[in-house]
Structure formats: C-alpha cells, structure tokens
Amino acid sequence: MPYEQAREACNRLLVELDEDIRNYIIDMLGGDESEEEMKAVVKEFLVSTEHCAEDAAMVKVKVTELFASLSAATPADPATLNAEPRILDYTMSLWRLRHAVPRHATLSKLSGDEQGIILGQLRNTLEPWHVMYFSSASKGLRALLPAAARQQLRADYKKATALCLKAGMQSCKELREATRVQWKDKGLSESDLATLATLGSVLPALEVLWLYETSGSAGPDGVLRLAEGLVAGALPTVTGLFIIGMHVGDAGASAFAAALDRGALPRLESLALAYAAIGDAALASLAPALRRRPALEGLYFCGNPFGDEGLAALVAPPPPAAGTPPAVAGGLKKLKWLYLRHTQISDAGCASLVAALDSGALPALEKLELGHTRASGAARDAAFEALARARSRARA
C-alpha cells in the first residue's frame, strides 16, 4: 500500500492517536501477514495502549474503517485529512528502507537469540511502540513477544502513565525528556517509588532527581523499594539525587549501598538523604559505597539521628583488622560540601572531622555545616579551624 495513502488514512481515521502509535500502525501495513492477521494485531495494539476501550465492537469498527480506506483504489479525500500530519522522519526513512531492501533479507540472517537481544533492548516502558515496531516485522519476530509480554508492557506503561499524571506531568514523554525532575509532596507511595525505579534505565536525559515528601505517604519501605529496583546503569546521567523527608532507615541505606555498588547512578556527584531516619548503623552501612565514589562533591545528611559513630565511618573509617579485606579505595577526595546540621554529632564527631581534615582525607572540602548538633561551640570551632587549614593547604 502506498505510504502517503496509508498516512492519510491513518490521519483521517485515527487522528486522536499519538504520532508514535499512528506510525506503528502504518508500519504494520508492509508486513508479511494477511489482512486478517494484520487487523488482529492492530486491534490488539490499540487496546493495549488504551487508545481504544476494551470494547471489541468499537475497535473492530475502527480497524475495519482503516483497512477499507487502505484498500480503496484512490487516496482518501484530502479535504478530510488532518491539516498537519505528524509523521516522524525516522519512520519515513524506515518505510523507504523497508521497500528498497526486503526486511527478511537482513532479519532472516539473525539467529533467534540475536533477534531476542535486539527485542530486549527495544523494550521501553515509556516508549512501548518501538518494540512493537520491531516485533511486527515478521511472524517469527512476533513470536518473540508473546501475549504475556505484550500484556506486561501494557501494565508497565499504565503504571508509568499513572505516576507521571500523579506527579503533575502531562505524559510519559515529558518524563522521558526531562533533565530535571522536582516532585514535592506529590503523595508518592511505596508502589510509586517501585515504579520509578523500573524507569531508571529509560530516562537518558535526567540529570537531577529531587523527591520531597512530608506526608509519610511512601511509608517505611518506599525508598527501600526504590533502591532495590535500581539496576546496574540505572539513572545513567543523574548527577544529583535529593531524597528529603522519606524514611530510609537501616534497610533502605543498605539497599541504596547495594544499588551504588552494582553500578546504579554511575555519574552521581551530589546526594541528599535528609530527614530520612538514618542512624549510625545505616550510615555505617552506606559509607563504604559512598567512599567508592570518588566523584562525589556534595553530601547532605541533615535532620538524621546518626551521631559520632556513623560520621566516623564516613570520614575517618578505622584501619581494617588483620585478616580482613583492605580499606575502601577512593575516599572522598572531591567532596566539597558536607551538611550535617540537625544530627546527633557531638564533640567526638567533630574530633573525627578534625583528624580527617588534618590528614588530607578531605582535601577538597569547602563547606561544612554543623549547626543544631550536640557538639559544643569549642568542638565546632576546632572543626572549622581544621577546615581553614585544609583550604589553605589546597590553595598553596
């Protein structure tokens, strides 16, 4: 079927659809299936993306109209077409390439495993159409995306859409293209944070993620679920992660450390876990993973109940005992900002800071906050004097 005719028919009959979905339907038209097989797939796709209700009669009418138009000898009346067809350039290129070189000439050379790998790479909760494009290329490829997998794509997309709308975004596309996400008091639940974690690998533009909840809606395990779901390479371009007002606790801190160690947040530079119920044990479990991130420039741990023991684990860990693995390499050599106000640090914690600064363990530190802690004025002054000495050495 001529491409222009297909485009016109889709714009006339399916004008309310997103451009990506319309492109998918157009892409289906060059398939190797019979018309009845194509109709079945298009109907299923319209339902799966929820652009048609699960009303079989309504979907059948729409698809029947579409294929009737495509079977006509002449293009549809231009006067009835959408005035500004929105067809992506890459889809046009794909169509032309397909008709210049039969797709089976290349796809048939790939093994089932290779096709499966490509299909897996194309799976994207925020853009489910791309894997559908690819799987529509032949019956064999469609077999690699069975009904259960398509159903899961639908469920995941529905959850992602609900999360975006809850956070005040217009669509999944807005989240996919965002460089900065700042969600304050959106009522995020444990389930919402688990969903957000699954999107960690499909947010290529995101640089700053700021989550602030004071309602307690995430419960005690919300951040835990978020951390557990961050796979290796998740949030690949995020340099700043700020979680404020949500419970982290011992389990959440341990899960977050594990996420960092398996390669999530590879470009992290600034981390805030503030007012997050992080005690000494939690910070001690998190500290080694943080010290393995030498690019860290800012740590913001305000409003947490940890004290001297947790701080020492972060800035001045004791040497390993005999027979134990060596100390964590890297350290906090680029750390510039350390915010510790409203914690339980006392004079002993300030002494740990003095020792770390004087030993050169924090050579880049510029800003240190110790307000509203248990430390005496003299102990805080000693820490600030050690910071001044370190800054002087850095400038020399």
Summary of the structure (lengths in Angstrom):
residues: 396
radius of gyration: 27.5
end to end distance: 74.0
largest distance: 90.4
contacts: 1241
relative contact order: 0.06
helix: 51%
strand: 7%
